[in-house]
């Protein structure tokens, strides 16, 4: 993790694109600023669990100290980029989205954590991320997520904490299983090179351990 050689990212047509957005050109959507990346992905969609400042999303903040892993990928700033038009990306004026049109290796990948208070909204436009406050490493011990604790929800879940018995993302792990995942995770063995630029989905205990310990493991 961090500086090093990583598997190239291949251009694709994002499933998270806007309804009127171009569906023909394969690309790697990027932004010059980290905050714009969050805005472009959709705050009230993908990051609704991190928007305690929004009254419609505040209830997720009551789920019990949850945290959510994200991968922050940095690319060479000298690469040729395509600046999309409004016909290609209707909200490009707000998000500042750029496109890489060729397969590209990131120059840096960092695993960071978000919590319900991580995303600071723009005062005048709640679709815009003004700032991002990641959870400090020393505070992770007090947070809840299926990887380190075996409980909680993933970022893309719409469930509240009290609905955990019905959640597909939560299972009652044994102490041994939870410890194995935590040890593997914090041992910094995650095969970042095979995890593409997306939020890492929750897997079963055995799948997580395999992914964290086997650098040849593939994600499907």
N, C-alpha and C positions, 0 to 999 in steps of 0.2 A: 504494500500500500504506500501511497505517496509517490515520490519520483521513481521512475523505472520504465521498463518496456511493457506495453500492454497490447492486448489483442486489438487489431484495427476494428473500428466501428464501421458498419456497412450502411450506406444510405438506404432509406426505407420511406414508406408513406405512413406517417404516424396514425395510430388508431384514435389518438386524442385530438386530432385536428378539428377545427371548427366546421360546422355543416356546409358552409360556402367556400371552404378552403380547397385549394388545388389538390386533386387526387391522382394526378398523373406523374408528377416529378418525384423521384426518390431523392431524399435529402436527409441531412443531419441537422435538425434545428438547433441553433446555438444563439447565445446573446453575449453582448460585450460586458454586461453587468449581471452579477448573480441574481439581483433582485428581479431583473427582467425575465430571467429563466422561470422563476416562480410565477410571475404574472402570466407568462405565455402558456404555462401548463394548466392554469385555471385555478384560482384561489378557492372559490366556493365548490369546486369539483374535487380535484385530487387532494387539496390541502385543507379541506373543511375542518379537519380535526385539529388544526393548528391556528384557528382563527377565533380565539376567545374574545377578541375585540369586536367581533361581529355578533349581534344579538341572536341571529338565526343559527349560529354555529356554537354559541357559548355552552350549550348543554354538553358538548363533547368534552369540555374542560372539567366536567364533574365526573368523568369516567374513572378517576382514581390515579393521578400521577403517571399517566402513560407517556411514553416516548416512542419516536418512530425513526428508523434509520433511513438515510438517503445517501446516495453517492454523488459527490460533487466532482465533475470531470472537467478538466481544463485542457484546452487545445492550443496549439501554436497560434499566436496572434497574427502571424505573417501569412497564414494560409489564404488562398483566394476564396472569397465568399460571394454569394449571390444575395443581393438586397431585394427581397420580394416586394412586389407592388401590392396595393390594396386589393387588386383583383385576385392575387394569389393568397394573401393573408389579410383579411378584412380589418383586423385589429393591430396591424403592424405598427401603426403610429403610437399605440399605447405600450406595446410589448418590446419593440425594437428587435424583433426576431431577425436573425440572419440565417443563411443556409450554407452548409458545406455540401458540395455535390459529388465528392469523391470519398472513397474509403479513407479513414483517417485514424491514426493512433492518438489517444490522449497523451499529454506529456505529464499529467499528474492526476491521480484519483484519490480522493479523501472520503472516508466514511464519517458522516456527521449525523447528529441526532437532533430531531425537532421535538418540541412538546406543544401543548395547546396555546402557549403564549409566544411561540417563536416568530410568527409572522406579524409584522407591524404594517398596518394598512395605511394607504395614502389618505390624508384628511379629506380630500375632495372626491376621490374615486376609489371605492372599495374593491374594485377589480384590479387595482394596482398595488403591488408590494413595495413599500417604502424602505423596509429594512428587514433583515433576518437575524434572529438571535438564536444561535445553536446552543444546545445543552452542553454545559462544561463537562469534561470527562470525570471530574471528581464528584459531579452531582448525579451521574448515571446510577450509582449504587442505590439511590432512592427512587428510581423510576421503574415502571412496569412495561414489559414487552415480552412477547412469546419467546424470543431468543434467550435473554438472560434470566427470566423469571418463570417462564412457562405459563404465564397468564397475560391478560390484556388483549387488545385488538391491534390489527395492523392498520397502517395509514389509510388504506382504501376501504376499510370496513365502515359500514353505516350504523353498526350496532352500538348500543350503550353498554357500559360495564355490567349493569345489572342483568343484561340478557346473555351473559356468558355461556349458560348451559345450552342455549340455542345456536351459539355462534359456531361457524365452521372453522374459525381461526383459533379457537381456544380448546385445549384438552387438558385434563388433569394429569400433568406429568408427575412422575415420581421424583423424589429428591435427587436420586442418582442421575436420572435423565437430565434434569434441569442443570445439575452441576456439570455434566459432560458438555452440554451446549455452552454454558457460560465459560468453562475453561477453554474450549476450542475457539470461541468467539474472541475473547479477550487475549488469546494467544497470538492474535493478528495473523491467522492463517487463511483468511478468506481469499479465495481465488478470484480476485478482482478482475483479472484479465478475461474471465469467461462470463462475467456479469455485465451486460450491456447497460447503457445509460438509462436506467429506470429505477424506480423504487424497488427494492428487493422484496419479493413476496414471501409470505410465511410458508414454511414447509413443515412436514412432520419432523419429529425429533431426529430420526435416523437420517432423513434427507439433509437436514441442516448440518448435522455432524459430518456427513460425507462431503458436503460442499465446503465446509470450513476447513477440513483436514486434507482433502484430496485436490491438489492443484491441477489434476487432469480432468476433474469432474466437469461435465457440461450441464448447462441449464437449458431446459426446454420450455 
